[in-house]
Amino acid sequence: MSILSVSQLNRYVAFLLKEDTHLRSVLLRGEIANFTRNFRSGHCYFSLRDEEASVKAVMFRFNADRIKFQPENGMHVIVQGTVTLYERDGSFQINVTDMQPDGVGAQALALQQRREKLAKLGFFAPERKRKLPEMPEKIGIVTSRSGAALQDMLQILRRRYPIGSVCIYPALVQGDAAPQSIAAALQAAGQDGCDVILMGRGGGSNEDLSAFQSEEVAYAVFRSPVPVISAVGHETDHCIADEVADLRAPTPSAAAELAVPDIHELYQQLAKLRSRLSAAAADLLREKEFALQNAQHRLERQSLRERLTVQESALHTQTHKLQEAISSLLQKKIQQWTLTAEKLEAVSPVAILRRGYALVYRKDSLVRNADTVRTGDLLSIRLAEGTITAEVRDIRPNETGASS
């Protein structure tokens, strides 16, 4: 009998395990214990155990990066791997190539873990939700440029709030690149001076909406400097982005309605306020006139003519002051409401057009820069009265050389 070295023994046993076809791909059910992941290499080391035994396990980074959830101690899993022997230590172990939760889908578990993580960080806290601006000047829309959701939102915004400026920040809303695209669009809208941001897309499967379940989008919504309205899918669809956003809308159309007031209602409110002011001024005048009449009656009952004369003089003075005060107050209020009406009329696109300006559109997009059109393009020019269609014959830059 020959004498073996320790390394020879371990190498032989490792060879036997490797050649055993029954051990090349085994499925094991067990509970994770002593789980660690090396910070530098990304490899995972842990044990699988049941009521009576345990076995060491290793999952190298290539395989660990492919699983959709974060393994944790105490989690019951089913793993697939190869039985091996770590020759240096003589340790019997299983080299894990795949891992699935035992009884829970990997995607569902990953979503649950992500939701719990963000909840601990305060992403869903009600106290951090911001109030929407009552009359936003600039509204940002983060969605797919080709989606029906964009057209629905634009139509409602134009109808309800034509005095607002709408800026579109196109983004991919599904696929592997969607989370990064949405996050970048949200960041651009926040840095571009928007007062409120509408983010969303139309309905779809859970896979189609998965970008709005990502940490990347959740962090972008959380870090937005302005309020975000999330409108992902239909009313029954719920995602992490909805919970992080300052307000969730059941549909993209509903998001547009929640973001801005109705200009017709604003005009009605202005008319009601003007009517209330006039009524209040009339009531005040009647009240003072009644008080004046009472004072006159009291003076008439005085027996001494001199006292009556003095009181009449004082009354005349107070009457004059009162009339001046009422006239001044009424004039001031009328000026205030007139100024408000003029400001509202001044920002109306129709008023701007009446002053000789025009709005130039290329297709459905407003032209702000000569660099965005080409020779031969057909442009629609909206005037105060009527629309002109023109063809671009020549494009000239600003005299200073800077783009407009």
TAJO-V619879 format. One record per run of one state. SS is the DSSP state (H for helix, E for strand, - for the rest). FROM is the first residue (numbers start at 1). LEN is the number of residues. Records with the same first field share a line. If there is no record, write none. Layout:
SS = FROM-LEN + FROM-LEN
This chain:
- = 1-5 + 20-1 + 24-2 + 38-6 + 50-4 + 60-1 + 65-11 + 87-4 + 102-4 + 121-5 + 129-9 + 144-4 + 161-4 + 171-7 + 192-4 + 202-8 + 214-1 + 224-3 + 233-7 + 245-2 + 249-3 + 260-3 + 301-4 + 347-2 + 355-4 + 363-2 + 367-3 + 373-5 + 383-4 + 392-13
H = 6-14 + 21-3 + 61-4 + 106-15 + 126-3 + 148-13 + 178-14 + 210-4 + 215-9 + 240-5 + 252-8 + 263-38 + 305-42 + 349-6 + 370-3
E = 26-12 + 44-6 + 54-6 + 76-11 + 91-11 + 138-6 + 165-6 + 196-6 + 227-6 + 247-2 + 359-4 + 365-2 + 378-5 + 387-5
